[in-house]
Amino acid sequence: MRKAALILAFLAMIFTASAFTASMEPVDREASPGEQAVFNVTVFNNASEERRFVLDYEFSRSGWIYFDNSRRIPAGESRDFRVTISPGEDALQQSYSFKIFVTDFKTDETKVLSDYMRVNRDYRMNVPDFNVNKESFLPGETVEASITVQNILPRIVDDYSISSSFDGEQRDVDTDPLAPGALKTYSFEYDISQEASPGSRNISIKLVQDGEERVFSRLVQVEEVRKINRSGEMDDRVLIVTGSRNVENNGNSVANLSENITFPSYLDPILDLDPAPSRTVKEEDSNTYIWDFQLQPGEEMTFSYQVNYWIPLALAAIIILGLAVLGRLTGSFKISKEVEELDEDLKVSLEIVNDTEGFKPQVTIRDYVPNAAQLQEEFEMAKPEIRKTTDGVEMEWTLEDFKPGERRVIQYRVTPKVEVEDGMELPEAEVIEDGETVAQSKKR
């Protein structure tokens, strides 16, 4: 009887003994974004037959942990499972515990292996985003830059500062305390001067925390604006005719220019020019006087002439010549601007006439709406390209295939933001050909 009991106890011990053993050893428990922590799980099959073993895990952060979750192991042999842990960019600098479950697929026997890994960060503040609203700007536009910071320490952080600089101007911002894992975005705005010269500018944001300093920067481009305005006048005193032409560089870059006036060659003895021309081109019956010069942004230059008519018989011809010169001085296009008052809006009409003998493949019409008025962006006719500036709204229409003598009309509406006793004054509109202003309307 006692012998039979011993045999039964021995058999029970055989059947209840574990069919496998499992262990986990760290290869490298340190990790950071871009660097993995590595662990090795070894499973030994004690059973008398091949068994399939399945791995699962328990971890507080999803998407970090990777391994082969199933493997067949012959009887009496062992196999290794490589477990890697890759922390994300938002990982806090701290230790993370985890569990690996090893299960015999046939018997459902499971062993639990526990360990931990540690995340190390190069910096104590994470910067998920640094952004600038665009790469190139016109004078008068606004540069907008922002930075998003994240606390990756396991404590509240309030000992950090953020500052920004652009084109010699520096600004600071008040920062808020950040809880572990919390995100905060800080923004900066800089207005580009209307007189800003073209070229590259650097905008930067500096983050300082616990003695660690990082600078995030980007180059932006201030575009070149070419805007040359010309105006002229003539004074006919019968015996003496005088005239002048004024050229002004209203762009933001240096302009190399050439201006010319043509007179009949027989007037050369009685013609005075100031300043003296750079060169003269003489033809059979006319002389063309040419000035080559350079204007800095905001600089202007005036050319004047005087014709002394002491030969009475030539008076009529000289008057015609003076009118022709005046036509050259005041441009080849005509533009007028009319404003009609409606119930609450103002209806603006631009009339453009090609008053030349030449076909114009393309010209640009530029008009402005000041900040005191709101542009109604529903256009009955052609829709312009609209650009917002610090002074208001700038509109540009491109007119193509403009025939000699042809007349075109552009209309739009604005709503005054404030009441003005004598009516709102709107800026002059411009006709631009090949980058240069050739005609302007009067202010309305």
C-alpha positions in Angstrom: 0.0 0.0 0.0 2.7 2.4 0.9 4.7 1.5 -2.2 1.7 2.3 -4.5 1.3 5.7 -2.8 4.9 6.6 -3.5 4.6 5.6 -7.2 1.4 7.8 -7.5 3.2 10.8 -5.9 6.2 10.4 -8.3 3.9 10.4 -11.3 2.0 13.5 -10.1 5.3 15.3 -9.6 6.3 14.5 -13.2 3.0 15.7 -14.7 2.9 18.9 -12.6 6.5 19.9 -13.3 6.9 22.9 -15.6 7.3 22.1 -19.3 9.6 25.1 -19.9 11.8 27.7 -18.2 12.1 31.4 -19.2 14.5 34.2 -18.2 15.2 37.8 -19.4 18.5 39.6 -19.3 19.2 43.3 -20.3 21.6 43.8 -23.2 21.2 47.6 -22.9 18.5 49.1 -20.7 19.3 52.7 -21.7 17.4 54.3 -24.6 16.6 57.6 -26.2 14.7 58.8 -29.3 16.6 57.1 -32.1 18.4 54.7 -29.8 16.9 51.3 -28.6 16.9 49.5 -25.3 17.6 45.8 -25.9 16.6 42.8 -23.7 17.1 39.0 -24.4 14.4 36.5 -23.4 15.6 32.9 -23.3 13.0 30.0 -23.3 14.1 26.4 -22.7 11.7 23.6 -23.7 11.7 20.9 -21.0 8.9 18.9 -22.6 9.5 15.6 -24.5 8.1 17.1 -27.7 8.4 20.3 -29.8 6.3 23.1 -28.4 5.1 26.5 -29.6 5.7 29.5 -27.3 4.0 32.8 -27.6 5.2 36.2 -26.2 3.0 39.1 -25.0 3.7 42.2 -23.0 2.4 44.8 -20.6 3.8 48.3 -21.0 2.5 51.8 -20.3 3.5 53.2 -23.6 2.1 51.8 -26.8 4.2 51.5 -30.0 7.5 51.4 -28.2 8.2 47.6 -27.7 9.0 45.1 -30.5 9.7 41.3 -30.6 8.9 38.1 -32.4 5.8 37.0 -30.7 5.8 33.3 -31.6 8.4 30.6 -32.1 8.6 26.7 -32.1 11.3 25.2 -29.9 12.3 21.5 -30.3 12.3 19.3 -27.1 15.3 19.8 -24.9 16.4 23.0 -26.7 16.3 26.7 -26.0 15.7 29.8 -28.2 16.2 33.5 -27.7 13.7 36.3 -28.3 15.1 39.7 -28.9 13.0 42.5 -27.3 13.7 46.1 -28.3 12.2 49.3 -26.9 12.3 52.5 -28.9 11.0 55.6 -27.0 9.1 58.3 -28.9 10.0 62.0 -29.2 7.6 62.8 -26.3 9.3 60.3 -23.9 10.0 61.7 -20.4 13.5 61.3 -19.0 12.8 58.6 -16.4 12.6 54.8 -15.9 9.7 52.7 -17.4 8.9 49.2 -16.0 7.4 46.5 -18.2 6.4 42.8 -18.2 6.9 40.0 -20.8 4.5 37.1 -20.7 5.8 33.7 -22.1 3.0 31.2 -22.7 3.2 27.5 -23.7 0.6 27.4 -26.5 -0.3 23.8 -25.8 -0.8 23.9 -22.1 -1.5 27.7 -21.6 1.2 27.7 -18.9 2.5 31.3 -18.6 5.6 32.8 -17.0 5.9 36.5 -16.2 9.2 38.3 -16.6 9.6 41.8 -15.2 12.3 44.4 -15.8 12.7 48.1 -16.5 14.3 50.4 -19.1 15.5 54.1 -18.7 15.0 56.9 -21.2 17.9 59.4 -21.4 17.4 62.7 -23.3 20.1 65.0 -24.8 18.0 68.0 -23.7 15.5 68.5 -20.9 13.0 70.3 -23.1 11.7 68.8 -26.3 11.0 71.0 -29.3 8.4 69.2 -31.5 7.9 72.2 -33.9 9.7 75.3 -35.1 7.8 77.2 -37.8 8.0 80.3 -40.0 4.9 81.3 -41.9 6.7 81.5 -45.3 10.1 81.8 -47.0 9.9 85.1 -48.9 8.3 88.5 -48.0 7.6 91.9 -49.6 8.3 95.1 -47.7 5.4 95.9 -45.4 4.5 92.2 -44.8 4.7 90.4 -41.4 7.1 87.6 -40.5 5.4 85.1 -38.1 7.6 82.5 -36.2 6.5 80.0 -33.6 8.1 77.3 -31.4 6.4 74.5 -29.6 8.1 73.2 -26.4 7.4 70.1 -24.3 8.5 69.2 -20.8 10.2 65.8 -20.9 11.2 65.8 -17.2 9.2 63.9 -14.6 8.5 67.2 -12.7 7.0 70.6 -13.3 9.4 72.9 -15.2 9.3 76.7 -14.8 13.0 77.6 -15.1 13.1 78.2 -18.8 13.1 81.2 -21.1 12.3 81.9 -24.7 13.4 84.9 -26.8 13.5 85.8 -30.5 15.5 88.1 -32.8 15.0 89.3 -36.4 16.8 92.0 -38.4 18.5 93.5 -35.3 15.3 93.5 -33.1 15.1 91.2 -30.1 12.0 90.2 -28.1 11.3 88.1 -24.9 8.1 86.3 -24.0 6.6 85.4 -20.6 6.7 81.6 -20.2 4.3 79.4 -18.3 5.1 76.4 -16.0 4.8 73.1 -17.8 3.7 69.8 -16.2 5.5 66.6 -17.2 4.7 65.9 -20.9 2.8 69.2 -21.3 3.1 71.2 -24.6 3.1 75.0 -25.1 3.5 77.1 -28.3 5.0 80.6 -28.3 4.7 83.0 -31.3 6.5 86.1 -32.5 5.6 88.6 -35.2 7.9 91.2 -36.9 6.7 93.8 -39.4 9.1 94.3 -42.4 9.7 98.0 -43.1 8.4 99.5 -46.3 11.9 100.7 -46.9 13.6 97.3 -46.3 16.2 96.5 -48.8 16.1 93.1 -50.6 18.2 90.2 -49.3 18.3 87.4 -46.7 17.3 87.9 -43.1 17.7 85.5 -40.2 14.9 84.9 -37.8 15.8 82.9 -34.7 14.2 81.6 -31.4 16.4 80.8 -28.4 15.3 78.3 -25.7 17.2 78.3 -22.4 16.5 75.8 -19.6 18.7 75.0 -16.6 21.8 76.2 -18.4 21.0 74.4 -21.6 20.8 76.8 -24.6 19.4 76.0 -28.1 18.9 78.3 -31.0 16.4 77.5 -33.9 16.8 79.7 -36.9 15.7 80.1 -40.5 16.7 82.4 -43.4 13.9 84.3 -45.0 14.1 86.5 -48.1 13.0 90.1 -48.5 12.1 90.4 -52.2 13.1 93.1 -54.5 10.5 95.7 -55.4 11.1 97.8 -58.5 8.9 100.9 -58.6 10.0 103.9 -60.7 7.7 106.9 -60.8 8.0 109.5 -63.5 6.3 112.9 -63.8 6.8 115.9 -66.0 5.6 119.5 -66.7 6.0 122.1 -69.4 5.8 125.9 -69.3 5.1 127.6 -72.6 5.8 131.4 -72.5 5.7 131.7 -76.3 9.2 132.9 -76.8 10.7 130.6 -74.1 9.5 127.0 -73.5 10.7 125.2 -70.5 10.1 121.6 -69.3 11.2 119.1 -66.8 11.1 115.4 -66.0 11.3 114.0 -62.5 12.3 110.3 -61.9 11.9 108.9 -58.4 12.9 105.4 -57.1 10.1 104.2 -54.9 11.4 100.6 -54.8 13.7 99.0 -52.3 16.8 98.4 -54.4 19.3 100.5 -56.4 18.0 101.3 -59.9 20.3 101.8 -62.9 18.2 103.9 -65.3 18.4 105.6 -68.7 16.2 108.6 -69.7 16.1 110.3 -73.0 14.5 113.3 -74.8 14.4 113.8 -78.6 14.4 117.3 -80.3 14.8 118.3 -84.0 18.4 118.8 -84.7 18.0 122.4 -85.8 17.0 123.4 -82.2 20.4 122.3 -80.8 21.9 125.9 -80.9 19.0 127.3 -78.9 18.5 124.3 -76.5 19.7 124.3 -72.9 19.8 121.0 -70.9 20.4 120.6 -67.1 22.2 118.5 -66.2 24.3 117.8 -69.3 23.3 114.5 -71.0 25.6 111.5 -70.7 25.6 111.1 -74.4 23.8 112.2 -77.6 22.7 110.1 -80.5 22.5 112.2 -83.7 20.4 111.2 -86.6 19.6 112.9 -89.9 16.9 115.4 -88.6 16.9 114.8 -84.8 19.1 114.5 -81.7 18.3 112.2 -78.9 19.8 113.3 -75.5 20.4 110.4 -73.1 21.1 110.5 -69.3 22.5 107.3 -67.7 22.3 107.4 -63.9 21.7 105.4 -60.7 19.1 106.0 -58.0 19.2 104.7 -54.4 15.9 103.7 -52.8 13.9 106.9 -52.1 16.3 109.0 -54.3 15.0 111.2 -57.2 16.5 113.1 -60.1 15.1 116.0 -62.2 16.1 116.8 -65.8 15.1 120.2 -67.3 15.3 121.8 -70.7 14.7 125.3 -72.1 14.1 126.2 -75.8 14.6 129.9 -76.6 12.3 130.8 -79.6 13.7 134.0 -81.0 12.7 133.0 -84.6 9.0 134.0 -84.8 8.4 131.9 -88.0 9.3 128.7 -86.0 6.9 129.4 -83.2 4.0 127.1 -84.4 6.4 124.2 -85.1 8.0 124.6 -81.7 4.7 124.6 -79.8 3.8 121.3 -81.5 7.2 120.0 -80.5 6.6 121.1 -76.9 3.3 119.3 -76.9 4.9 116.2 -78.3 7.6 116.4 -75.5 4.9 116.8 -72.9 3.2 113.7 -74.2 6.4 111.8 -73.7 6.9 113.2 -70.2 3.4 112.3 -68.9 3.4 108.7 -70.2 1.6 106.7 -72.9 -1.4 105.6 -70.9 -4.3 107.5 -69.3 -6.1 106.3 -66.2 -8.9 107.9 -64.3 -10.5 107.0 -61.0 -14.1 107.8 -60.1 -16.0 107.1 -56.8 -19.7 106.7 -56.6 -21.4 106.7 -53.2 -24.0 103.9 -52.7 -26.1 103.2 -49.5 -23.2 102.0 -47.3 -20.5 101.3 -49.9 -18.3 103.2 -52.3 -18.2 102.0 -55.9 -14.8 102.7 -57.5 -14.4 102.7 -61.3 -11.0 102.7 -63.0 -10.9 103.7 -66.7 -7.7 102.8 -68.6 -7.0 104.0 -72.1 -4.2 102.9 -74.4 -3.4 106.4 -75.8 -0.4 105.1 -77.9 -0.1 103.9 -81.4 1.4 100.6 -80.2 -0.1 97.2 -79.3 0.6 96.4 -75.6 0.7 92.6 -74.9 0.5 93.1 -71.1 0.2 95.9 -68.6 -0.5 95.9 -64.8 -3.0 98.1 -63.0 -2.3 98.6 -59.3 -4.7 100.2 -56.8 -4.8 100.5 -53.1 -7.5 100.4 -50.3 -6.4 102.1 -47.1 -7.0 100.6 -43.6 -9.9 103.0 -43.1 -12.0 101.0 -45.6 -12.9 97.3 -46.1 -12.5 95.8 -49.6 -15.6 93.8 -50.8 -13.9 90.8 -52.4 -16.8 90.2 -54.9 -15.8 91.6 -58.2 -18.2 92.2 -61.1 -15.4 92.2 -63.6 -11.8 90.9 -63.5 -10.6 89.7 -60.1 -7.2 91.1 -59.0 -4.4 89.6 -57.1 -4.8 90.8 -53.5 -2.0 91.4 -51.1 -2.5 92.7 -47.5 0.1 95.2 -46.2 0.5 97.2 -43.0 -1.1 100.2 -44.8 -4.1 98.4 -46.2 -4.8 96.2 -49.2 -2.9 96.3 -52.5 -4.7 95.0 -55.7 -3.1 94.2 -59.1 -4.9 93.4 -62.4 -3.1 92.1 -65.4 -4.5 93.4 -68.7 -3.5 91.5 -71.8 -3.6 92.3 -75.6 -4.3 96.0 -75.1 -4.9 97.5 -78.6 -4.1 101.2 -79.5 -7.0 103.5 -78.5 -8.7 100.7 -76.6 -10.6 101.6 -73.4 -11.1 99.2 -70.4 -13.0 99.6 -67.1 -12.4 97.9 -63.8 -14.9 98.3 -60.9 -14.9 97.2 -57.3 -16.5 98.2 -54.0 -15.3 99.2 -50.6 -17.0 99.9 -47.2 -15.7 102.8 -45.1 -15.0 101.7 -41.5 -15.4 105.2 -40.2 -17.4 108.2 -41.3 -15.4 111.1 -42.8 -17.1 114.5 -43.0 -15.8 115.5 -46.4 -15.7 111.9 -47.8 -13.0 109.3 -47.8 -9.8 110.0 -49.9 -8.6 107.0 -51.8 -5.0 106.7 -53.1 -4.1 107.1 -56.8 -4.2 104.1 -59.1 -1.2 103.3 -61.3 -0.5 101.8 -64.8 2.7 99.7 -64.7 4.5 98.6 -67.8 7.7 96.5 -67.7 8.0 97.2 -63.9 7.8 100.9 -64.2 4.9 103.3 -63.5 3.8 105.0 -66.7 0.6 106.7 -65.5 -1.3 107.7 -62.3 -4.8 108.8 -61.5 -5.7 111.6 -59.1 -6.6 110.8 -55.5 -10.3 110.5 -54.9 
